[in-house]
Amino acid sequence: MTSEQGAFREGEDRVERGALPRLEVRGVRKSFGNVEALKGVDLVVRPGEVMALVGDNGAGKSTLVKTLAGVHPSDSGTIAVDGVQVSLNDPESAVRAGVETVYQDLALCDNLDVVANLYLGRELRSPSTGALGRFLAMKKMSFEAQRVLDDLAVTLPSLRTQVASLSGGQRQAIAVGRAVLWGSKIVVLDEPTAALGVQQTAMVYRLIRTLKERGISVILISHNMVDVFEVADRVTVLRLGQGAGVFDTTTDTPQDVIGAITGSGAIATRRGSK
């Protein structure tokens, strides 16, 4: 076992005892030329917690998400997963650290079936040698795909159904299932209910609650306060590239959060150190 693996193992043990947050972002800064998009942002997410990340356009939400996804590495500050500091310098390093981001466009291939989308870019090859080794391990991929979808309580017509024919909620479930399939500890959902109807939105709610029950931490980016207070445990507000408060959905109100977003709420100062 390497020292890094030992550190991760120790960190996981301490997380199970409740001693560590799942994700801890401290003092993260990111600039694009003369524009400072993130000005020392903090974010703490506990194991199995749904943390909403909200703010007006230009608040820094997208930049922070892409920093966590390894698309825009931070200029300074620290990021730790299960108590182990990580360097998210590219998307591959984010995946290795256990962070998966499901963007609003979902990045699905409409002309491929469910299994192909779940394993997109990570297909399993047949263990056979010679010519047979060129084929995909379809039986194993199908079995694992069904196992993950069953674990998430996701019902689909068939694993061979083309994604183009599925509903918005089902497509969201496949994108989330892909993250779970690869053992992600933190799933970032970017506006997961955008343009969905009532029934499909309810399906996404159930999916988020299932992730929480499985101990997976969820970061929910949303402009919809109904969504936020329906499924989130806490809410982190960003404003002009800085933290503007952390709120508890059981004790605070949507009006408190909106006040922090707009800068008109005095409560934001009191909640900022949560």
TORKOL-4160 file (C-alpha; in steps of 0.2 Angstrom, whole numbers, padded with zeros to 4 digits, m for minus):
274
<pt num="1" X="0000" Y="0000" Z="0000"/>
<pt num="2" X="0007" Y="0017" Z="m0005"/>
<pt num="3" X="0007" Y="0032" Z="0007"/>
<pt num="4" X="m0006" Y="0040" Z="m0003"/>
<pt num="5" X="m0017" Y="0025" Z="m0002"/>
<pt num="6" X="m0014" Y="0024" Z="0017"/>
<pt num="7" X="m0019" Y="0042" Z="0019"/>
<pt num="8" X="m0035" Y="0039" Z="0009"/>
<pt num="9" X="m0039" Y="0023" Z="0019"/>
<pt num="10" X="m0036" Y="0033" Z="0036"/>
<pt num="11" X="m0047" Y="0047" Z="0029"/>
<pt num="12" X="m0061" Y="0035" Z="0025"/>
<pt num="13" X="m0061" Y="0027" Z="0042"/>
<pt num="14" X="m0062" Y="0044" Z="0050"/>
<pt num="15" X="m0076" Y="0049" Z="0039"/>
<pt num="16" X="m0086" Y="0034" Z="0045"/>
<pt num="17" X="m0083" Y="0039" Z="0063"/>
<pt num="18" X="m0090" Y="0056" Z="0058"/>
<pt num="19" X="m0074" Y="0066" Z="0061"/>
<pt num="20" X="m0071" Y="0073" Z="0044"/>
<pt num="21" X="m0082" Y="0081" Z="0030"/>
<pt num="22" X="m0083" Y="0072" Z="0014"/>
<pt num="23" X="m0077" Y="0088" Z="0004"/>
<pt num="24" X="m0068" Y="0103" Z="0011"/>
<pt num="25" X="m0064" Y="0118" Z="0001"/>
<pt num="26" X="m0054" Y="0132" Z="0009"/>
<pt num="27" X="m0049" Y="0149" Z="0002"/>
<pt num="28" X="m0051" Y="0144" Z="m0016"/>
<pt num="29" X="m0047" Y="0157" Z="m0029"/>
<pt num="30" X="m0048" Y="0158" Z="m0048"/>
<pt num="31" X="m0045" Y="0172" Z="m0060"/>
<pt num="32" X="m0047" Y="0173" Z="m0078"/>
<pt num="33" X="m0035" Y="0187" Z="m0083"/>
<pt num="34" X="m0040" Y="0202" Z="m0073"/>
<pt num="35" X="m0057" Y="0195" Z="m0068"/>
<pt num="36" X="m0057" Y="0186" Z="m0051"/>
<pt num="37" X="m0071" Y="0174" Z="m0052"/>
<pt num="38" X="m0068" Y="0166" Z="m0035"/>
<pt num="39" X="m0061" Y="0176" Z="m0021"/>
<pt num="40" X="m0057" Y="0164" Z="m0007"/>
<pt num="41" X="m0072" Y="0153" Z="m0007"/>
<pt num="42" X="m0075" Y="0140" Z="0007"/>
<pt num="43" X="m0087" Y="0125" Z="0005"/>
<pt num="44" X="m0089" Y="0110" Z="0017"/>
<pt num="45" X="m0100" Y="0095" Z="0013"/>
<pt num="46" X="m0103" Y="0081" Z="0025"/>
<pt num="47" X="m0105" Y="0063" Z="0020"/>
<pt num="48" X="m0122" Y="0059" Z="0014"/>
<pt num="49" X="m0127" Y="0077" Z="0014"/>
<pt num="50" X="m0136" Y="0087" Z="0000"/>
<pt num="51" X="m0128" Y="0104" Z="m0001"/>
<pt num="52" X="m0136" Y="0116" Z="m0012"/>
<pt num="53" X="m0125" Y="0129" Z="m0021"/>
<pt num="54" X="m0135" Y="0145" Z="m0026"/>
<pt num="55" X="m0131" Y="0163" Z="m0032"/>
<pt num="56" X="m0135" Y="0175" Z="m0045"/>
<pt num="57" X="m0128" Y="0174" Z="m0063"/>
<pt num="58" X="m0109" Y="0178" Z="m0061"/>
<pt num="59" X="m0109" Y="0173" Z="m0043"/>
<pt num="60" X="m0095" Y="0160" Z="m0046"/>
<pt num="61" X="m0106" Y="0144" Z="m0046"/>
<pt num="62" X="m0100" Y="0138" Z="m0063"/>
<pt num="63" X="m0082" Y="0142" Z="m0059"/>
<pt num="64" X="m0082" Y="0133" Z="m0043"/>
<pt num="65" X="m0091" Y="0118" Z="m0051"/>
<pt num="66" X="m0078" Y="0117" Z="m0065"/>
<pt num="67" X="m0064" Y="0119" Z="m0052"/>
<pt num="68" X="m0071" Y="0104" Z="m0043"/>
<pt num="69" X="m0072" Y="0095" Z="m0060"/>
<pt num="70" X="m0054" Y="0098" Z="m0064"/>
<pt num="71" X="m0059" Y="0109" Z="m0079"/>
<pt num="72" X="m0052" Y="0125" Z="m0071"/>
<pt num="73" X="m0039" Y="0121" Z="m0058"/>
<pt num="74" X="m0039" Y="0134" Z="m0044"/>
<pt num="75" X="m0025" Y="0147" Z="m0042"/>
<pt num="76" X="m0024" Y="0145" Z="m0024"/>
<pt num="77" X="m0033" Y="0137" Z="m0009"/>
<pt num="78" X="m0035" Y="0119" Z="m0004"/>
<pt num="79" X="m0047" Y="0105" Z="m0008"/>
<pt num="80" X="m0048" Y="0089" Z="0002"/>
<pt num="81" X="m0059" Y="0074" Z="0000"/>
<pt num="82" X="m0061" Y="0063" Z="0016"/>
<pt num="83" X="m0048" Y="0073" Z="0024"/>
<pt num="84" X="m0035" Y="0070" Z="0011"/>
<pt num="85" X="m0029" Y="0085" Z="0001"/>
<pt num="86" X="m0031" Y="0083" Z="m0018"/>
<pt num="87" X="m0025" Y="0092" Z="m0033"/>
<pt num="88" X="m0039" Y="0093" Z="m0046"/>
<pt num="89" X="m0029" Y="0098" Z="m0061"/>
<pt num="90" X="m0039" Y="0089" Z="m0074"/>
<pt num="91" X="m0055" Y="0079" Z="m0076"/>
<pt num="92" X="m0046" Y="0063" Z="m0073"/>
<pt num="93" X="m0039" Y="0068" Z="m0057"/>
<pt num="94" X="m0057" Y="0074" Z="m0051"/>
<pt num="95" X="m0064" Y="0057" Z="m0055"/>
<pt num="96" X="m0049" Y="0048" Z="m0046"/>
<pt num="97" X="m0053" Y="0058" Z="m0031"/>
<pt num="98" X="m0071" Y="0053" Z="m0032"/>
<pt num="99" X="m0079" Y="0069" Z="m0039"/>
<pt num="100" X="m0091" Y="0067" Z="m0053"/>
<pt num="101" X="m0101" Y="0081" Z="m0061"/>
<pt num="102" X="m0117" Y="0079" Z="m0071"/>
<pt num="103" X="m0119" Y="0095" Z="m0081"/>
<pt num="104" X="m0136" Y="0102" Z="m0087"/>
<pt num="105" X="m0133" Y="0095" Z="m0105"/>
<pt num="106" X="m0130" Y="0077" Z="m0097"/>
<pt num="107" X="m0117" Y="0073" Z="m0110"/>
<pt num="108" X="m0127" Y="0058" Z="m0116"/>
<pt num="109" X="m0126" Y="0050" Z="m0134"/>
<pt num="110" X="m0144" Y="0049" Z="m0140"/>
<pt num="111" X="m0140" Y="0036" Z="m0153"/>
<pt num="112" X="m0133" Y="0024" Z="m0140"/>
<pt num="113" X="m0142" Y="0013" Z="m0128"/>
<pt num="114" X="m0142" Y="0014" Z="m0109"/>
<pt num="115" X="m0128" Y="0002" Z="m0106"/>
<pt num="116" X="m0117" Y="0011" Z="m0119"/>
<pt num="117" X="m0120" Y="0028" Z="m0111"/>
<pt num="118" X="m0116" Y="0021" Z="m0093"/>
<pt num="119" X="m0100" Y="0015" Z="m0099"/>
<pt num="120" X="m0096" Y="0028" Z="m0112"/>
<pt num="121" X="m0077" Y="0030" Z="m0113"/>
<pt num="122" X="m0074" Y="0017" Z="m0100"/>
<pt num="123" X="m0080" Y="0001" Z="m0109"/>
<pt num="124" X="m0075" Y="m0016" Z="m0102"/>
<pt num="125" X="m0065" Y="m0027" Z="m0114"/>
<pt num="126" X="m0068" Y="m0046" Z="m0115"/>
<pt num="127" X="m0055" Y="m0055" Z="m0104"/>
<pt num="128" X="m0052" Y="m0067" Z="m0118"/>
<pt num="129" X="m0035" Y="m0067" Z="m0128"/>
<pt num="130" X="m0033" Y="m0067" Z="m0146"/>
<pt num="131" X="m0046" Y="m0061" Z="m0158"/>
<pt num="132" X="m0060" Y="m0062" Z="m0145"/>
<pt num="133" X="m0051" Y="m0049" Z="m0134"/>
<pt num="134" X="m0056" Y="m0036" Z="m0146"/>
<pt num="135" X="m0074" Y="m0037" Z="m0141"/>
<pt num="136" X="m0083" Y="m0029" Z="m0127"/>
<pt num="137" X="m0088" Y="m0038" Z="m0111"/>
<pt num="138" X="m0107" Y="m0034" Z="m0114"/>
<pt num="139" X="m0114" Y="m0047" Z="m0102"/>
<pt num="140" X="m0104" Y="m0040" Z="m0088"/>
<pt num="141" X="m0107" Y="m0022" Z="m0092"/>
<pt num="142" X="m0126" Y="m0026" Z="m0093"/>
<pt num="143" X="m0126" Y="m0035" Z="m0077"/>
<pt num="144" X="m0117" Y="m0020" Z="m0068"/>
<pt num="145" X="m0128" Y="m0007" Z="m0076"/>
<pt num="146" X="m0144" Y="m0016" Z="m0070"/>
<pt num="147" X="m0137" Y="m0018" Z="m0053"/>
<pt num="148" X="m0133" Y="0001" Z="m0051"/>
<pt num="149" X="m0150" Y="0006" Z="m0058"/>
<pt num="150" X="m0159" Y="m0006" Z="m0047"/>
<pt num="151" X="m0149" Y="0001" Z="m0032"/>
<pt num="152" X="m0155" Y="0019" Z="m0037"/>
<pt num="153" X="m0173" Y="0012" Z="m0039"/>
<pt num="154" X="m0173" Y="0018" Z="m0057"/>
<pt num="155" X="m0185" Y="0009" Z="m0069"/>
<pt num="156" X="m0182" Y="0009" Z="m0087"/>
<pt num="157" X="m0191" Y="0000" Z="m0102"/>
<pt num="158" X="m0175" Y="m0009" Z="m0106"/>
<pt num="159" X="m0156" Y="m0008" Z="m0105"/>
<pt num="160" X="m0156" Y="m0009" Z="m0124"/>
<pt num="161" X="m0167" Y="0007" Z="m0126"/>
<pt num="162" X="m0159" Y="0021" Z="m0135"/>
<pt num="163" X="m0157" Y="0036" Z="m0124"/>
<pt num="164" X="m0166" Y="0047" Z="m0136"/>
<pt num="165" X="m0183" Y="0039" Z="m0133"/>
<pt num="166" X="m0182" Y="0041" Z="m0114"/>
<pt num="167" X="m0189" Y="0055" Z="m0103"/>
<pt num="168" X="m0180" Y="0069" Z="m0096"/>
<pt num="169" X="m0180" Y="0061" Z="m0078"/>
<pt num="170" X="m0174" Y="0045" Z="m0085"/>
<pt num="171" X="m0160" Y="0053" Z="m0094"/>
<pt num="172" X="m0155" Y="0062" Z="m0078"/>
<pt num="173" X="m0155" Y="0045" Z="m0069"/>
<pt num="174" X="m0143" Y="0038" Z="m0082"/>
<pt num="175" X="m0131" Y="0052" Z="m0080"/>
<pt num="176" X="m0131" Y="0050" Z="m0061"/>
<pt num="177" X="m0130" Y="0031" Z="m0063"/>
<pt num="178" X="m0114" Y="0033" Z="m0073"/>
<pt num="179" X="m0107" Y="0043" Z="m0058"/>
<pt num="180" X="m0112" Y="0030" Z="m0046"/>
<pt num="181" X="m0106" Y="0015" Z="m0057"/>
<pt num="182" X="m0088" Y="0022" Z="m0055"/>
<pt num="183" X="m0089" Y="0023" Z="m0036"/>
<pt num="184" X="m0090" Y="0042" Z="m0034"/>
<pt num="185" X="m0091" Y="0049" Z="m0017"/>
<pt num="186" X="m0097" Y="0067" Z="m0022"/>
<pt num="187" X="m0110" Y="0070" Z="m0036"/>
<pt num="188" X="m0112" Y="0087" Z="m0043"/>
<pt num="189" X="m0129" Y="0090" Z="m0051"/>
<pt num="190" X="m0130" Y="0106" Z="m0062"/>
<pt num="191" X="m0148" Y="0112" Z="m0063"/>
<pt num="192" X="m0155" Y="0094" Z="m0063"/>
<pt num="193" X="m0173" Y="0098" Z="m0065"/>
<pt num="194" X="m0172" Y="0112" Z="m0078"/>
<pt num="195" X="m0185" Y="0110" Z="m0091"/>
<pt num="196" X="m0193" Y="0095" Z="m0082"/>
<pt num="197" X="m0211" Y="0092" Z="m0079"/>
<pt num="198" X="m0219" Y="0089" Z="m0062"/>
<pt num="199" X="m0218" Y="0070" Z="m0063"/>
<pt num="200" X="m0200" Y="0070" Z="m0070"/>
<pt num="201" X="m0195" Y="0082" Z="m0056"/>
<pt num="202" X="m0202" Y="0071" Z="m0043"/>
<pt num="203" X="m0191" Y="0057" Z="m0050"/>
<pt num="204" X="m0175" Y="0067" Z="m0049"/>
<pt num="205" X="m0180" Y="0071" Z="m0031"/>
<pt num="206" X="m0181" Y="0052" Z="m0027"/>
<pt num="207" X="m0165" Y="0050" Z="m0036"/>
<pt num="208" X="m0156" Y="0063" Z="m0025"/>
<pt num="209" X="m0163" Y="0056" Z="m0009"/>
<pt num="210" X="m0157" Y="0038" Z="m0014"/>
<pt num="211" X="m0140" Y="0045" Z="m0016"/>
<pt num="212" X="m0141" Y="0053" Z="0001"/>
<pt num="213" X="m0147" Y="0036" Z="0008"/>
<pt num="214" X="m0132" Y="0028" Z="0000"/>
<pt num="215" X="m0120" Y="0040" Z="0009"/>
<pt num="216" X="m0115" Y="0049" Z="m0007"/>
<pt num="217" X="m0113" Y="0068" Z="m0005"/>
<pt num="218" X="m0123" Y="0078" Z="m0017"/>
<pt num="219" X="m0119" Y="0096" Z="m0022"/>
<pt num="220" X="m0135" Y="0103" Z="m0030"/>
<pt num="221" X="m0134" Y="0119" Z="m0041"/>
<pt num="222" X="m0151" Y="0127" Z="m0044"/>
<pt num="223" X="m0160" Y="0143" Z="m0046"/>
<pt num="224" X="m0176" Y="0135" Z="m0040"/>
<pt num="225" X="m0179" Y="0138" Z="m0021"/>
<pt num="226" X="m0193" Y="0124" Z="m0022"/>
<pt num="227" X="m0180" Y="0112" Z="m0027"/>
<pt num="228" X="m0167" Y="0118" Z="m0015"/>
<pt num="229" X="m0179" Y="0117" Z="0000"/>
<pt num="230" X="m0187" Y="0100" Z="m0005"/>
<pt num="231" X="m0171" Y="0090" Z="m0005"/>
<pt num="232" X="m0156" Y="0100" Z="0002"/>
<pt num="233" X="m0150" Y="0099" Z="0020"/>
<pt num="234" X="m0140" Y="0115" Z="0019"/>
<pt num="235" X="m0137" Y="0129" Z="0007"/>
<pt num="236" X="m0121" Y="0138" Z="0002"/>
<pt num="237" X="m0124" Y="0155" Z="m0006"/>
<pt num="238" X="m0111" Y="0163" Z="m0017"/>
<pt num="239" X="m0111" Y="0182" Z="m0021"/>
<pt num="240" X="m0099" Y="0191" Z="m0032"/>
<pt num="241" X="m0086" Y="0176" Z="m0031"/>
<pt num="242" X="m0087" Y="0175" Z="m0012"/>
<pt num="243" X="m0097" Y="0165" Z="0001"/>
<pt num="244" X="m0112" Y="0175" Z="0007"/>
<pt num="245" X="m0119" Y="0163" Z="0020"/>
<pt num="246" X="m0123" Y="0145" Z="0024"/>
<pt num="247" X="m0141" Y="0141" Z="0028"/>
<pt num="248" X="m0150" Y="0126" Z="0036"/>
<pt num="249" X="m0166" Y="0121" Z="0027"/>
<pt num="250" X="m0174" Y="0115" Z="0043"/>
<pt num="251" X="m0172" Y="0132" Z="0052"/>
<pt num="252" X="m0170" Y="0145" Z="0039"/>
<pt num="253" X="m0182" Y="0151" Z="0025"/>
<pt num="254" X="m0181" Y="0154" Z="0006"/>
<pt num="255" X="m0182" Y="0172" Z="0010"/>
<pt num="256" X="m0166" Y="0171" Z="0021"/>
<pt num="257" X="m0157" Y="0163" Z="0006"/>
<pt num="258" X="m0164" Y="0175" Z="m0007"/>
<pt num="259" X="m0158" Y="0190" Z="0005"/>
<pt num="260" X="m0140" Y="0183" Z="0005"/>
<pt num="261" X="m0141" Y="0180" Z="m0014"/>
<pt num="262" X="m0146" Y="0199" Z="m0017"/>
<pt num="263" X="m0135" Y="0206" Z="m0003"/>
<pt num="264" X="m0151" Y="0212" Z="0006"/>
<pt num="265" X="m0151" Y="0200" Z="0020"/>
<pt num="266" X="m0143" Y="0204" Z="0037"/>
<pt num="267" X="m0144" Y="0185" Z="0042"/>
<pt num="268" X="m0131" Y="0181" Z="0029"/>
<pt num="269" X="m0117" Y="0188" Z="0040"/>
<pt num="270" X="m0123" Y="0177" Z="0055"/>
<pt num="271" X="m0124" Y="0161" Z="0045"/>
<pt num="272" X="m0107" Y="0163" Z="0036"/>
<pt num="273" X="m0097" Y="0153" Z="0048"/>
<pt num="274" X="m0108" Y="0137" Z="0048"/>
